[in-house]
Amino acid sequence: MDLIMSIICPTPCDATKPALMYICPEAAAKAIAKFIKDKHHLLSRIINKPEECYFYFTPHQFEELYELVGKQNPETKISGLRIFFASYVLNGEPENDRLVPAGKQDCMTLIFVPTTYIDGVHKNIHPCVHLNPVDGTVQPIGSAIATEWVNNYLEKKHKPLSDKMGKEETKSMWYPAESLVNLFCVIRCQQDTNGKNVSKVLTLLSAYPAQHCVLNKDVGHQLTLTFTLMEELVRAGTTYLSEIMFNTNDALNLFEDYDTGIPCPPSDACDDNLPPPPPLIAN
């Protein structure tokens, strides 16, 4: 089945144009290096094992996420997607523990939550979704599980990271809905126009440059995410991933060129509350 058939993309597409969420390789390399230098050692020390640096998601996972959000909110205008930083928890409850990959207790993960715009704030709405980077599944999770995982990050990692920076660390990243739709369209364009087999969306834990503002607010040094499209290649019988490069004349050495993420804090439009479960429908 072709990807994201329900989304209407511009035609003809421009295969040289990167996604709205795109960060150029040079800036992405600096951002991940800054995360490793400033945050990774501390995080690894907190959990007493190597912390995550990145996640491999598939385009199909993002497609399933899009469809799931649409089905559960058929009458709601989706303004965007909030990605919460979280840490896995094993608590002895089968419904929770089956979601935790082996050996990943306390490691960083991400929880995806759709938003709708109400009274100047992008409010979080159901469902909370976990994209499993190990087995490629899309897992709607209850608010109780999502809250426990987010709180695990906040209680064990957020405060030490904030103390080290001297200001509050990022709790979540918000992306406008058009960024996700644009990502689908760029993937489709790469496949249909360039014949690229976009098999992975590499999502990197990163850190903003020291001097950086988003919406006129200082976010320097804070945790963020970068996204890279990866192509699956087979040469001499060996399968490997290669970053898809874009032929563009733009100067892509700064985050603000293509980054559409808004970190919370310090944005005024943040919603730190995970959505409650949807109301039960009587038979």
Summary of the structure (lengths in Angstrom):
residues: 283
radius of gyration: 18.6
end to end distance: 34.6
largest distance: 58.9
contacts: 849
relative contact order: 0.22
helix: 30%
strand: 27%
